[in-house]
Amino acid sequence: MAEVNLNTYLGALFGVGIGDAIGVPVEFKSREEIKKSPVVDMIGYGTYNLPPGTFSDDGSLTFCLAEALTKDYDLNIIADNFIFWRYSNYWAARGKVFDIGNTTQRAIDRLLKGIEPTLAGDFDEDSNGNGALMRILPIIFYVKDKPIHERFKIIKEVASITHGHIRSTIACFYYIEFGLGIINGLDKFQVYANLQKSAPEFLASISINQKEIELFNRLFSNQINLLNEAEISSSGYVIHSLEASIWCLLQSENYKDAVLKATNLGKDTDTVAAITGGLAGLYYGYNNIPKNWISTLARNKDIETLALRMFQHLK
């Protein structure tokens, strides 16, 4: 594993939070609507009428997970942080929760009733939104030196707090493995190529249903970067969000272009940009994120401190 420094943590956390904030003002707008006035910078108001730099549930739950990882790994601490966010506005951007997915809401209410964290998420096939994928990135710093079987087990546990179906776990696993390739200093196309072999092989080796593995074939078998924009969906379905994020990363040359490309895809703009932004922040580095975006992001000093505390605890 290549050396991971404080800037790696900053790149990941700000990468997610800023991507989220870029997408918030145009969330739910169609691609066609956004094309009339593309997003070219961090703006405010729009969908939720909130100031520039406001992150939503994507950023908040990412920071809740990161906060838990400043202590020893404990699913109950992560679960409690999610509850505190939903019902006490913990890690909300501006003191009030304004966006939450239905699957995540149901899971948090189960946690509140004392359901075990790994059993709180919905397990049905229809509950495969992107709510686990959007917040999973901080776990990369906890699993980075662990063997692949243990990485998968931990990712599955953390994803299942809100999303219990194996499809969400596979998406989160692929995303974290992509991030680990980046941390190891590999070119993004090399990471992508390596995962086309290693990811499906590993999943098959632990007896994951082959039909579930095949659902990821646009990533495992095709050259997704060669697809045109019309072939990329930016809905809240976890596979669509994962594909869109990898497409945006492979199609861009810097952090700014990656998250703007993700946002301008329309629909679930905040989450697709947050997921893209996490990998882009790792790949292009914290110093590649526009300084004015960092300074405009809500709670940027708190996020800096959070990254430092995570780094100090996990290094």
Secondary structure, 3 states (H helix, E strand, C coil): CCCCCHHHHHHHHHHHHHHHHHHHHHCCCCHHHHHHCCCCCCCCEHHHCECCCCCCHHHHHHHHHHHHCCCCCCHHHHHHHHHHHHHHCCCCCCCCCCCCCHHHHHHHHHHHCCCCHHHCCECCCCCCECCCHHHCHHHHHHHCCCCHHHHHHHHHHHHHCCECCHHHHHHHHHHHHHHHHHHCCCCHHHHHHHHHHHHHHHHHHCCCCHHHHHCCHHHHCCCHHHCCHHHCCCCCEHHHHHHHHHHHHHCCCCHHHHHHHHHCCCCCHHHHHHHHHHHHHHHHCHHHCCHHHHHHCCCHHHHHHHHHHHHHHHC
